[in-house]
Amino acid sequence: MPRWPEQTFTAGPVALVYVEGPRSGPPLVLLHGMTAAWRAWIPLFAPLAPRWHVQAVDLRGHGGSGRAERYHLDDYVADLVAFVAQRLDEPATLVGHSLGALVALGVAAARPDRARAAILVDPPIYLRDGAIALRPEIRAWLELAAQGLGPDAILAGYRALRPGDPHAAFVAGMIAQVDPGVARAALDGRLTDGAHLARLLGQVRSPLTLVHGDWDAGAVVRDEDAAFVAAHCPGAHIVRIPDADHQIPVSHAARLVEIVDGAA
């Protein structure tokens, strides 16, 4: 498994921690989901590194990145726009999971000249017309993260939510590094304040791929959400992974690598 040292990028109010692999190909920027960190992508580093210049970023308020007063989608997007515009010397393929997928969408819309392609992995598009409560298990997860508990209490709480999860210690360790304000903004419905997802989709000029699982299996994209993406981003490639839950980068890592490599 590759071991890449953490680095820091500072532009604007928040310093972002990131890691990068060897320059084996075009830049590939990996953006994690809410309450996670760049480490969530570690299982994909080895299969992606031979063909890509992989870079994985901790979003503001997550992992080792700086804390902030606001955690709205446009704040996350502004951070990453600065990253791809100032740190990279050519357009990047953006791969985001969950919250990271919305950030990738925002970056591709705001700076089409810096986005070679965008791959959105199970983004919560349903937030355009519904509250986070549509997925009670995700709300419970965020309520745990919002309490500012210590690592042991978070691990116990996470195991209660997902008994038998073999990755419980790893996931709880990432949650323990999240600013509770991140989760509170999502729980209060402020994550997408000021964001217009239909407009963002219409502004994307690079190839866009939506990868999603099944709502009934725990994914966060419904059939109507996939149709919404297709309607507002003509030419978008929609990939449904049958029976997949929300954690596609873990549960279907090999399939996701195939999809990413197909964008090369």
Backbone as JSON, one array per atom type, in Angstrom:
{
  "sequence": "MPRWPEQTFTAGPVALVYVEGPRSGPPLVLLHGMTAAWRAWIPLFAPLAPRWHVQAVDLRGHGGSGRAERYHLDDYVADLVAFVAQRLDEPATLVGHSLGALVALGVAAARPDRARAAILVDPPIYLRDGAIALRPEIRAWLELAAQGLGPDAILAGYRALRPGDPHAAFVAGMIAQVDPGVARAALDGRLTDGAHLARLLGQVRSPLTLVHGDWDAGAVVRDEDAAFVAAHCPGAHIVRIPDADHQIPVSHAARLVEIVDGAA",
  "N": [[0.85, -1.2, 0.0], [0.67, 2.19, -0.92], [2.55, 4.76, 0.72], [2.18, 7.94, 1.36], [3.43, 11.14, 2.15], [1.8, 13.64, 4.17], [0.85, 16.86, 2.99], [0.55, 20.47, 2.87], [-1.72, 22.84, 1.65], [-2.32, 26.22, 1.19], [-4.63, 28.66, 0.6], [-6.46, 31.41, 0.83], [-8.8, 31.39, 3.6], [-8.5, 28.89, 4.85], [-6.34, 26.2, 5.56], [-5.52, 23.4, 3.65], [-5.03, 19.97, 4.02], [-3.32, 17.48, 2.19], [-2.5, 14.57, 0.21], [-0.22, 13.2, -2.19], [0.51, 11.12, -5.0], [2.96, 9.52, -7.18], [3.92, 11.15, -10.29], [2.41, 9.74, -12.5], [0.68, 10.01, -14.56], [-2.12, 11.89, -15.87], [-3.52, 14.48, -13.7], [-5.44, 13.46, -10.88], [-7.93, 14.14, -8.72], [-9.09, 13.34, -5.59], [-11.95, 13.41, -3.61], [-13.32, 13.19, -0.51], [-16.18, 11.93, 1.42], [-18.65, 13.4, 3.69], [-17.63, 13.68, 7.07], [-15.47, 12.03, 6.69], [-12.1, 11.53, 5.46], [-8.99, 12.14, 3.68], [-7.87, 9.67, 3.94], [-9.83, 7.81, 3.52], [-9.71, 7.03, 0.91], [-7.56, 5.35, 0.62], [-7.61, 2.5, -0.08], [-7.84, 2.67, -2.85], [-5.55, 3.78, -3.81], [-3.27, 2.2, -4.63], [-4.2, 0.73, -6.99], [-4.79, 2.91, -8.67], [-2.57, 4.6, -8.84], [-0.56, 3.79, -10.79], [-1.42, 4.88, -13.22], [-2.26, 7.44, -12.92], [-1.77, 10.78, -11.61], [-2.24, 10.91, -8.55], [-4.08, 12.72, -6.16], [-5.26, 13.35, -2.99], [-7.52, 14.99, -0.93], [-8.09, 16.53, 2.25], [-11.12, 17.86, 3.09], [-12.21, 21.13, 4.2], [-12.47, 21.42, 7.74], [-12.29, 18.72, 8.14], [-10.31, 15.8, 8.93], [-6.89, 16.63, 8.84], [-7.15, 19.2, 7.92], [-7.83, 22.8, 8.07], [-10.06, 24.4, 10.43], [-13.26, 26.12, 10.25], [-15.61, 28.89, 10.16], [-17.86, 28.56, 8.62], [-19.6, 25.97, 6.89], [-20.66, 25.51, 4.23], [-21.74, 24.38, 1.01], [-20.72, 26.04, -1.03], [-18.47, 27.06, 0.22], [-16.75, 24.86, 0.57], [-16.37, 24.33, -2.15], [-15.07, 26.67, -3.04], [-12.61, 26.43, -1.73], [-11.53, 24.2, -3.08], [-11.53, 25.02, -5.71], [-9.5, 26.91, -5.61], [-7.4, 25.16, -5.05], [-7.2, 23.45, -7.37], [-6.74, 25.37, -9.29], [-4.41, 26.72, -8.54], [-2.52, 24.9, -7.65], [-2.25, 22.82, -9.46], [-0.91, 22.03, -12.68], [-2.31, 21.48, -14.95], [-5.59, 20.64, -16.28], [-7.72, 18.67, -14.14], [-9.01, 15.39, -13.45], [-11.82, 15.0, -11.54], [-12.85, 13.26, -8.77], [-15.38, 12.55, -6.67], [-16.89, 11.53, -3.6], [-20.08, 11.28, -2.2], [-20.55, 14.02, -0.13], [-18.15, 15.0, -1.2], [-18.61, 14.55, -3.89], [-20.55, 16.47, -4.54], [-18.96, 18.69, -4.16], [-17.03, 18.27, -6.16], [-18.71, 18.56, -8.38], [-19.39, 21.28, -8.09], [-16.89, 22.51, -8.45], [-16.26, 21.73, -11.08], [-18.29, 23.09, -12.4], [-17.74, 25.77, -11.74], [-15.13, 26.21, -12.64], [-14.65, 25.26, -15.49], [-12.46, 25.11, -17.14], [-10.52, 23.94, -15.63], [-11.28, 21.41, -15.07], [-11.0, 18.28, -16.18], [-12.61, 16.06, -16.28], [-15.49, 14.94, -14.45], [-16.4, 12.84, -11.86], [-19.01, 11.67, -10.13], [-19.72, 10.15, -7.22], [-22.26, 8.55, -5.83], [-23.73, 10.99, -4.93], [-25.51, 13.19, -2.67], [-27.95, 14.08, -4.13], [-30.6, 14.23, -3.6], [-30.97, 16.14, -1.67], [-31.75, 18.44, -2.86], [-34.47, 18.75, -2.79], [-35.35, 17.81, -0.41], [-35.03, 16.97, 3.09], [-32.2, 16.05, 5.16], [-33.2, 14.11, 6.73], [-34.49, 12.27, 5.18], [-32.9, 10.07, 4.95], [-32.62, 8.28, 7.54], [-30.55, 6.81, 8.77], [-28.23, 8.12, 7.99], [-28.65, 10.6, 9.11], [-28.5, 9.86, 11.82], [-25.83, 9.13, 11.96], [-24.6, 11.62, 11.46], [-25.54, 13.04, 13.67], [-24.11, 11.8, 15.67], [-21.51, 12.63, 14.99], [-21.8, 15.34, 15.42], [-21.69, 15.83, 18.11], [-19.22, 16.22, 19.26], [-17.7, 14.32, 20.64], [-15.26, 12.24, 22.39], [-12.7, 10.01, 21.02], [-13.13, 7.29, 21.92], [-15.81, 7.27, 22.72], [-17.04, 7.93, 20.34], [-16.37, 5.7, 18.8], [-17.78, 3.71, 20.19], [-20.4, 4.65, 19.81], [-20.57, 4.54, 17.04], [-20.32, 1.8, 16.56], [-22.69, 0.97, 17.69], [-24.47, 2.0, 15.86], [-23.74, 0.71, 13.5], [-23.44, -2.28, 13.82], [-21.06, -4.9, 13.79], [-19.55, -3.95, 11.69], [-16.57, -4.27, 10.0], [-14.81, -2.23, 9.61], [-15.04, -0.41, 11.62], [-13.35, 0.84, 13.59], [-11.56, 2.27, 11.99], [-13.27, 4.04, 10.57], [-14.49, 5.41, 12.71], [-12.27, 6.67, 13.74], [-11.78, 8.6, 11.78], [-14.13, 10.12, 11.99], [-13.74, 11.18, 14.51], [-11.94, 13.19, 14.03], [-13.29, 15.25, 12.86], [-14.6, 18.53, 12.66], [-17.24, 19.32, 14.77], [-19.01, 21.23, 13.8], [-19.24, 20.81, 11.07], [-21.0, 18.62, 10.75], [-23.21, 19.71, 12.05], [-23.98, 21.78, 10.37], [-24.96, 20.37, 8.18], [-27.07, 18.94, 9.38], [-28.73, 21.02, 10.1], [-29.67, 21.86, 7.71], [-28.12, 23.63, 6.26], [-26.09, 23.04, 4.54], [-26.37, 23.09, 1.71], [-27.05, 25.73, 1.31], [-27.62, 28.46, -0.76], [-26.79, 27.08, -2.97], [-27.53, 25.88, -6.21], [-28.46, 23.15, -7.6], [-29.37, 22.3, -10.11], [-28.58, 24.41, -11.75], [-25.8, 24.27, -11.43], [-25.24, 21.76, -12.59], [-25.95, 22.35, -15.22], [-23.93, 24.06, -15.92], [-21.65, 22.61, -16.23], [-19.04, 21.64, -18.36], [-17.26, 19.69, -18.98], [-16.79, 16.1, -19.45], [-19.16, 14.28, -17.59], [-19.79, 11.91, -15.09], [-22.14, 10.03, -13.36], [-22.14, 7.91, -10.69], [-23.91, 5.48, -9.06], [-25.64, 3.68, -6.43], [-28.17, 1.54, -5.07], [-31.09, 2.9, -3.74], [-32.68, 1.46, -1.92], [-30.81, -0.22, -0.87], [-29.26, 1.35, 0.66], [-27.93, 3.4, -0.61], [-27.71, 6.89, -1.7], [-28.88, 8.0, -3.9], [-31.76, 8.31, -5.71], [-33.95, 6.9, -8.24], [-35.23, 9.06, -9.47], [-33.45, 11.07, -8.88], [-31.19, 10.41, -10.38], [-32.35, 10.74, -12.88], [-32.8, 13.48, -12.77], [-30.17, 14.49, -12.84], [-29.42, 13.62, -15.41], [-31.24, 15.08, -16.94], [-30.5, 17.75, -16.53], [-27.88, 17.88, -17.18], [-27.06, 17.32, -20.06], [-25.84, 14.54, -21.84], [-24.51, 13.44, -19.75], [-23.04, 10.6, -18.22], [-24.54, 7.86, -16.87], [-24.08, 5.56, -14.37], [-25.23, 2.8, -12.87], [-24.8, 0.78, -10.07], [-25.89, -2.24, -9.31], [-27.55, -3.12, -6.3], [-25.7, -1.84, -4.69], [-24.55, -0.08, -1.79], [-24.2, 3.06, -0.01], [-21.47, 3.29, 0.36], [-19.68, 3.03, -1.91], [-16.92, 3.41, -2.76], [-15.63, 1.65, -1.06], [-17.11, -0.78, -0.97], [-17.32, -1.45, -3.64], [-14.84, -1.11, -4.88], [-13.1, -2.02, -6.95], [-14.72, -1.88, -9.23], [-15.2, 0.85, -9.29], [-12.63, 1.82, -9.8], [-12.31, 0.87, -12.4], [-14.18, 2.5, -13.7], [-13.1, 5.06, -13.26], [-10.61, 4.79, -14.57], [-11.57, 4.54, -17.11], [-12.09, 7.13, -17.77], [-9.73, 8.2, -18.5]],
  "CA": [[0.0, 0.0, 0.0], [1.51, 3.39, -0.96], [2.6, 5.64, 1.89], [2.49, 9.28, 0.86], [3.41, 12.11, 3.26], [0.84, 14.73, 4.11], [1.33, 18.19, 2.64], [-0.44, 21.5, 3.17], [-1.98, 23.88, 0.65], [-3.03, 27.33, 1.81], [-5.1, 29.74, -0.26], [-7.68, 31.85, 1.48], [-8.85, 31.31, 5.06], [-8.35, 27.55, 5.39], [-5.25, 25.36, 5.05], [-5.97, 22.06, 3.31], [-4.06, 18.88, 4.03], [-3.53, 16.55, 1.07], [-1.39, 13.68, -0.14], [-0.14, 12.97, -3.62], [1.33, 10.03, -5.45], [3.9, 9.85, -8.25], [3.36, 11.73, -11.52], [2.34, 8.62, -13.44], [-0.29, 10.31, -15.6], [-2.82, 13.15, -15.63], [-3.93, 14.65, -12.31], [-6.7, 12.9, -10.41], [-8.18, 14.69, -7.39], [-10.07, 12.54, -4.87], [-12.62, 14.2, -2.59], [-14.04, 12.27, 0.37], [-17.51, 12.28, 1.89], [-18.76, 14.08, 4.98], [-17.07, 13.02, 8.27], [-14.35, 11.16, 6.33], [-10.82, 12.22, 5.27], [-8.3, 11.59, 2.51], [-7.54, 8.26, 4.2], [-10.91, 6.94, 3.04], [-9.37, 6.6, -0.44], [-6.34, 4.54, 0.62], [-7.71, 1.25, -0.85], [-7.77, 2.9, -4.28], [-4.28, 4.38, -4.2], [-2.4, 1.28, -5.37], [-4.65, 0.48, -8.36], [-4.88, 4.13, -9.48], [-1.3, 5.3, -8.94], [0.25, 3.56, -12.0], [-1.92, 5.57, -14.41], [-2.72, 8.79, -12.57], [-1.09, 11.57, -10.58], [-3.32, 10.91, -7.56], [-4.04, 13.64, -5.04], [-6.45, 13.2, -2.15], [-7.57, 16.2, -0.11], [-9.01, 16.67, 3.38], [-11.95, 19.05, 2.99], [-12.19, 21.98, 5.4], [-13.15, 20.86, 8.89], [-12.09, 17.27, 8.17], [-8.93, 15.34, 9.0], [-5.91, 17.6, 9.3], [-7.38, 20.52, 7.36], [-8.24, 23.82, 9.01], [-11.46, 24.58, 10.82], [-13.81, 27.35, 9.71], [-16.89, 29.3, 10.74], [-18.96, 28.1, 7.75], [-19.42, 24.72, 6.15], [-21.64, 25.45, 3.15], [-21.17, 23.79, -0.2], [-19.9, 27.0, -1.78], [-17.19, 27.21, 0.91], [-15.92, 23.71, 0.16], [-16.04, 24.49, -3.56], [-14.07, 27.74, -3.17], [-11.31, 25.86, -1.33], [-11.0, 23.28, -4.09], [-11.24, 25.82, -6.9], [-8.15, 27.44, -5.41], [-6.46, 24.04, -5.12], [-6.96, 22.99, -8.75], [-6.27, 26.48, -10.1], [-3.1, 27.2, -8.15], [-1.55, 23.84, -7.36], [-2.12, 21.89, -10.58], [-0.48, 22.7, -13.9], [-3.19, 21.09, -16.04], [-6.91, 20.24, -15.78], [-7.75, 17.42, -13.39], [-10.22, 14.59, -13.31], [-12.29, 15.14, -10.16], [-13.66, 12.13, -8.31], [-15.88, 12.84, -5.33], [-17.88, 10.63, -3.0], [-21.06, 11.89, -1.3], [-20.28, 15.45, -0.1], [-17.08, 15.28, -2.15], [-19.17, 14.57, -5.24], [-21.14, 17.79, -4.72], [-17.84, 19.62, -4.3], [-16.49, 18.07, -7.51], [-19.67, 19.19, -9.29], [-19.25, 22.72, -7.97], [-15.61, 22.92, -9.05], [-16.39, 21.56, -12.53], [-19.17, 24.15, -12.88], [-17.13, 27.08, -11.56], [-13.9, 26.31, -13.42], [-14.63, 24.2, -16.5], [-11.13, 25.04, -17.74], [-9.63, 23.17, -14.75], [-11.88, 20.09, -14.86], [-10.91, 17.4, -17.35], [-13.82, 15.24, -16.16], [-16.0, 14.87, -13.08], [-17.06, 11.57, -11.55], [-19.76, 11.89, -8.91], [-20.02, 8.84, -6.65], [-23.4, 8.56, -4.91], [-23.92, 12.3, -4.3], [-26.85, 13.38, -2.1], [-28.74, 14.98, -4.98], [-31.94, 14.34, -3.02], [-31.05, 17.32, -0.81], [-32.32, 19.57, -3.6], [-35.89, 18.92, -2.48], [-35.69, 17.05, 0.79], [-34.12, 17.12, 4.22], [-31.3, 14.94, 5.44], [-33.99, 13.1, 7.44], [-34.92, 11.22, 4.25], [-32.05, 8.91, 5.23], [-32.45, 8.32, 8.99], [-29.26, 6.27, 9.22], [-27.22, 9.16, 7.79], [-28.91, 11.6, 10.16], [-27.96, 9.33, 13.08], [-24.37, 9.22, 11.82], [-24.23, 13.02, 11.62], [-25.8, 13.42, 15.06], [-22.96, 11.31, 16.44], [-20.37, 13.49, 14.7], [-22.07, 16.71, 15.86], [-21.63, 15.95, 19.56], [-17.88, 16.56, 19.72], [-17.28, 13.31, 21.6], [-13.92, 11.71, 22.28], [-12.58, 8.85, 20.12], [-13.73, 6.05, 22.46], [-17.27, 7.41, 22.69], [-17.45, 7.87, 18.93], [-16.28, 4.3, 18.37], [-18.91, 2.98, 20.78], [-21.61, 5.09, 19.15], [-20.58, 4.04, 15.66], [-20.6, 0.36, 16.61], [-24.12, 0.81, 17.95], [-25.18, 2.31, 14.62], [-23.4, -0.28, 12.46], [-22.84, -3.44, 14.49], [-20.42, -5.87, 12.92], [-18.77, -3.32, 10.62], [-15.15, -4.55, 10.25], [-14.03, -0.99, 9.46], [-15.56, 0.52, 12.62], [-12.29, 1.64, 14.22], [-11.03, 3.18, 10.97], [-14.26, 5.08, 10.31], [-14.65, 6.21, 13.93], [-11.08, 7.51, 13.84], [-11.97, 9.76, 10.92], [-15.19, 10.96, 12.57], [-13.19, 11.88, 15.67], [-11.14, 14.32, 13.57], [-14.15, 16.19, 12.17], [-15.19, 19.62, 13.41], [-18.68, 19.08, 14.92], [-19.75, 22.19, 13.0], [-19.49, 20.22, 9.76], [-22.23, 17.83, 10.85], [-24.33, 20.57, 12.44], [-24.44, 22.52, 9.18], [-25.78, 19.46, 7.38], [-28.29, 18.63, 10.12], [-29.58, 22.22, 10.12], [-30.08, 22.17, 6.35], [-27.35, 24.75, 5.73], [-25.02, 22.58, 3.65], [-26.58, 23.53, 0.33], [-27.5, 27.13, 1.24], [-27.07, 29.22, -1.87], [-26.41, 26.22, -4.1], [-28.62, 25.52, -7.11], [-27.85, 22.0, -8.24], [-29.71, 22.27, -11.53], [-27.72, 25.38, -12.43], [-24.43, 23.74, -11.44], [-25.18, 20.71, -13.6], [-26.01, 22.97, -16.53], [-22.69, 24.8, -16.18], [-20.52, 21.68, -16.45], [-18.67, 21.5, -19.76], [-16.43, 18.5, -19.14], [-17.56, 14.86, -19.29], [-19.62, 14.04, -16.22], [-20.3, 10.56, -14.83], [-22.8, 9.78, -12.09], [-22.07, 6.51, -10.26], [-24.78, 5.37, -7.88], [-26.12, 2.36, -6.06], [-29.62, 1.4, -4.93], [-31.65, 3.56, -2.57], [-33.15, 0.44, -0.97], [-29.64, -0.88, -0.27], [-28.56, 2.32, 1.49], [-27.37, 4.49, -1.4], [-28.45, 8.14, -1.5], [-29.4, 8.47, -5.18], [-32.98, 7.65, -6.15], [-34.1, 6.92, -9.7], [-35.57, 10.42, -9.89], [-32.26, 11.9, -8.78], [-30.39, 10.11, -11.58], [-33.03, 11.38, -14.0], [-32.55, 14.91, -12.61], [-28.81, 14.74, -13.35], [-29.44, 13.44, -16.87], [-32.03, 16.15, -17.55], [-29.85, 19.06, -16.41], [-26.52, 17.8, -17.73], [-27.16, 16.45, -21.24], [-24.59, 13.84, -22.14], [-23.96, 12.79, -18.55], [-23.01, 9.14, -18.25], [-25.11, 7.35, -15.62], [-23.68, 4.19, -14.08], [-25.87, 2.25, -11.67], [-24.22, -0.46, -9.59], [-27.0, -2.91, -8.63], [-27.43, -3.57, -4.91], [-24.63, -1.13, -3.98], [-24.96, 0.88, -0.77], [-23.58, 4.37, -0.18], [-20.01, 3.24, 0.47], [-19.18, 2.42, -3.15], [-15.46, 3.31, -2.83], [-15.18, 0.5, -0.27], [-17.8, -2.03, -1.32], [-17.16, -1.74, -5.07], [-13.63, -0.37, -5.24], [-12.57, -2.44, -8.26], [-15.61, -1.34, -10.26], [-14.98, 2.29, -9.36], [-11.35, 2.02, -10.47], [-12.58, 0.69, -13.84], [-14.88, 3.69, -14.2], [-12.15, 6.17, -13.28], [-9.64, 4.55, -15.64], [-12.25, 4.79, -18.37], [-12.11, 8.56, -18.04], [-8.37, 8.63, -18.85]],
  "C": [[0.88, 1.24, 0.0], [1.42, 4.18, 0.34], [3.09, 7.0, 1.42], [2.41, 10.28, 2.0], [2.35, 13.18, 3.06], [1.54, 16.04, 3.78], [0.22, 19.18, 2.93], [-0.5, 22.51, 2.04], [-2.78, 24.98, 1.32], [-3.37, 28.37, 0.76], [-6.42, 30.21, 0.32], [-7.64, 31.53, 2.96], [-8.51, 29.95, 5.65], [-7.17, 26.82, 4.74], [-5.78, 23.95, 4.83], [-4.81, 21.08, 3.36], [-4.37, 17.95, 2.86], [-2.32, 15.63, 0.96], [-1.38, 13.52, -1.65], [0.82, 11.84, -3.93], [2.28, 10.47, -6.55], [3.18, 10.39, -9.47], [3.35, 10.67, -12.62], [1.42, 8.89, -14.61], [-0.96, 11.63, -15.31], [-3.3, 13.25, -14.19], [-5.32, 14.1, -12.03], [-6.88, 13.37, -8.97], [-9.34, 13.93, -6.75], [-10.63, 13.33, -3.7], [-13.56, 13.3, -1.79], [-15.42, 12.78, 0.74], [-17.49, 12.95, 3.25], [-18.38, 13.15, 6.12], [-15.94, 12.05, 7.93], [-13.07, 12.01, 6.21], [-10.15, 11.6, 4.06], [-8.02, 10.11, 2.69], [-8.62, 7.29, 3.71], [-10.59, 6.37, 1.65], [-8.17, 5.66, -0.49], [-6.49, 3.24, -0.18], [-7.6, 1.44, -2.36], [-6.42, 3.44, -4.75], [-3.44, 3.44, -5.08], [-2.9, 1.01, -6.79], [-4.69, 1.72, -9.25], [-3.51, 4.76, -9.76], [-0.5, 5.0, -10.21], [-0.19, 4.36, -13.23], [-2.31, 7.02, -14.17], [-1.73, 9.47, -11.62], [-2.15, 11.83, -9.5], [-3.04, 11.95, -6.48], [-5.35, 13.54, -4.29], [-6.41, 14.28, -1.08], [-8.49, 15.99, 1.09], [-9.8, 17.95, 3.18], [-11.88, 19.87, 4.29], [-13.0, 21.33, 6.52], [-12.99, 19.36, 9.06], [-10.6, 16.94, 8.3], [-8.0, 16.39, 9.54], [-6.12, 18.99, 8.76], [-7.94, 21.5, 8.4], [-9.73, 23.85, 9.28], [-11.95, 25.95, 10.33], [-15.11, 27.68, 10.42], [-18.06, 28.75, 9.94], [-18.58, 26.83, 7.04], [-20.56, 24.57, 5.15], [-20.95, 24.89, 1.91], [-20.29, 24.78, -0.94], [-18.57, 27.27, -1.1], [-16.23, 26.08, 0.53], [-15.45, 23.89, -1.29], [-14.95, 25.55, -3.74], [-12.68, 27.23, -2.78], [-10.7, 25.03, -2.45], [-10.78, 23.98, -5.42], [-9.83, 26.4, -6.79], [-7.11, 26.33, -5.56], [-6.16, 23.66, -6.57], [-6.41, 24.12, -9.62], [-4.82, 26.85, -9.81], [-2.07, 26.09, -7.97], [-1.29, 22.93, -8.55], [-1.76, 22.65, -11.85], [-1.26, 22.27, -15.13], [-4.54, 20.69, -15.47], [-6.89, 18.85, -15.16], [-9.07, 16.69, -13.59], [-10.6, 14.62, -11.83], [-13.19, 13.96, -9.82], [-14.09, 12.42, -6.88], [-16.91, 11.83, -4.89], [-18.77, 11.42, -2.06], [-20.87, 13.42, -1.29], [-19.2, 15.82, -1.11], [-17.56, 15.31, -3.58], [-19.84, 15.91, -5.52], [-20.06, 18.85, -4.89], [-17.23, 19.5, -5.7], [-17.4, 18.71, -8.55], [-19.5, 20.71, -9.27], [-17.98, 23.24, -8.62], [-15.7, 22.82, -10.57], [-17.26, 22.65, -13.14], [-18.48, 25.51, -12.83], [-15.9, 27.27, -12.44], [-13.83, 25.18, -14.45], [-13.27, 24.05, -17.17], [-10.16, 24.22, -16.9], [-10.15, 21.77, -14.48], [-11.83, 19.29, -16.16], [-12.13, 16.5, -17.44], [-14.24, 15.28, -14.7], [-16.75, 13.56, -12.91], [-17.69, 11.71, -10.17], [-20.23, 10.54, -8.38], [-21.06, 8.99, -5.55], [-23.56, 9.9, -4.18], [-25.34, 12.45, -3.75], [-27.67, 14.41, -2.88], [-30.14, 15.19, -4.39], [-32.08, 15.56, -2.11], [-31.64, 18.52, -1.53], [-33.78, 19.8, -3.22], [-36.31, 18.15, -1.22], [-34.65, 17.24, 1.88], [-33.25, 15.89, 4.38], [-32.05, 13.8, 6.11], [-34.54, 12.03, 6.5], [-34.11, 9.95, 4.44], [-31.77, 8.9, 6.72], [-31.1, 7.81, 9.47], [-28.14, 7.29, 9.03], [-27.41, 10.28, 8.82], [-28.32, 11.13, 11.49], [-26.44, 9.42, 13.1], [-23.92, 10.66, 12.08], [-24.48, 13.51, 13.05], [-24.68, 12.95, 15.98], [-21.78, 12.25, 16.25], [-20.55, 14.9, 15.26], [-21.86, 16.91, 17.34], [-20.25, 16.32, 20.1], [-17.36, 15.58, 20.77], [-15.83, 12.91, 21.4], [-13.9, 10.46, 21.42], [-13.26, 7.59, 20.63], [-15.25, 6.11, 22.39], [-17.79, 7.35, 21.25], [-17.41, 6.44, 18.43], [-17.45, 3.5, 18.92], [-20.22, 3.37, 20.09], [-21.71, 4.57, 17.73], [-20.89, 2.55, 15.64], [-22.06, 0.1, 16.91], [-24.94, 1.07, 16.68], [-24.97, 1.24, 13.56], [-22.7, -1.48, 13.09], [-22.25, -4.4, 13.47], [-19.61, -5.28, 11.79], [-17.28, -3.56, 10.89], [-14.27, -3.31, 10.17], [-14.38, 0.03, 10.55], [-14.47, 1.41, 13.21], [-11.73, 2.67, 13.25], [-11.99, 4.35, 10.75], [-14.42, 5.99, 11.53], [-13.44, 7.13, 14.12], [-11.18, 8.74, 12.95], [-13.03, 10.69, 11.48], [-14.65, 11.78, 13.74], [-12.37, 13.1, 15.28], [-11.98, 15.4, 12.89], [-14.63, 17.29, 13.13], [-16.69, 19.35, 13.54], [-19.54, 20.04, 14.1], [-20.06, 21.7, 11.6], [-20.83, 19.48, 9.77], [-23.42, 18.71, 11.2], [-24.87, 21.34, 11.25], [-25.32, 21.64, 8.31], [-27.11, 19.16, 8.07], [-29.26, 19.8, 10.1], [-30.05, 22.63, 8.72], [-29.3, 23.28, 5.7], [-26.28, 24.33, 4.73], [-25.17, 23.15, 2.25], [-27.16, 24.94, 0.23], [-26.82, 27.83, 0.07], [-26.69, 28.39, -3.08], [-27.65, 25.86, -4.9], [-28.11, 24.38, -7.97], [-28.16, 21.91, -9.72], [-28.81, 23.23, -12.31], [-26.29, 24.87, -12.51], [-24.28, 22.67, -12.52], [-25.17, 21.3, -15.01], [-24.75, 23.72, -16.91], [-21.5, 23.89, -16.47], [-20.29, 21.52, -17.95], [-17.8, 20.28, -20.02], [-17.29, 17.25, -19.02], [-17.91, 14.61, -17.82], [-20.2, 12.63, -16.13], [-20.93, 10.52, -13.45], [-22.74, 8.28, -11.81], [-22.94, 6.38, -9.02], [-25.19, 3.92, -7.64], [-27.64, 2.32, -6.01], [-30.09, 2.05, -3.64], [-32.05, 2.54, -1.5], [-32.01, -0.3, -0.29], [-28.84, 0.08, 0.61], [-27.86, 3.43, 0.72], [-28.22, 5.74, -1.25], [-28.93, 8.75, -2.81], [-30.62, 7.63, -5.55], [-33.03, 7.67, -7.68], [-34.4, 8.33, -10.2], [-34.38, 11.38, -9.79], [-31.33, 11.67, -9.97], [-31.02, 10.77, -12.8], [-32.84, 12.9, -13.97], [-31.18, 15.28, -13.16], [-28.81, 14.66, -14.88], [-30.18, 14.59, -17.56], [-31.31, 17.48, -17.57], [-28.4, 19.06, -16.88], [-26.57, 16.85, -18.92], [-25.81, 15.83, -21.58], [-23.95, 13.19, -20.93], [-24.07, 11.28, -18.68], [-23.49, 8.64, -16.9], [-24.75, 5.88, -15.46], [-24.34, 3.75, -12.78], [-25.21, 0.93, -11.32], [-25.29, -1.18, -8.78], [-26.63, -3.35, -7.22], [-26.32, -2.88, -4.13], [-25.23, -0.18, -2.94], [-24.22, 2.19, -1.01], [-22.06, 4.31, -0.27], [-19.38, 2.55, -0.73], [-17.66, 2.38, -3.22], [-14.88, 2.16, -2.03], [-15.79, -0.79, -0.8], [-17.61, -2.42, -2.78], [-15.94, -1.0, -5.62], [-13.12, -0.73, -6.63], [-13.42, -1.88, -9.4], [-15.39, 0.16, -10.41], [-13.65, 2.6, -10.05], [-11.53, 1.85, -11.99], [-13.23, 1.94, -14.43], [-13.93, 4.87, -14.28], [-11.15, 5.99, -14.42], [-10.28, 4.78, -17.01], [-12.32, 6.25, -18.75], [-10.75, 9.07, -18.49], [-8.28, 9.01, -20.32]]
}
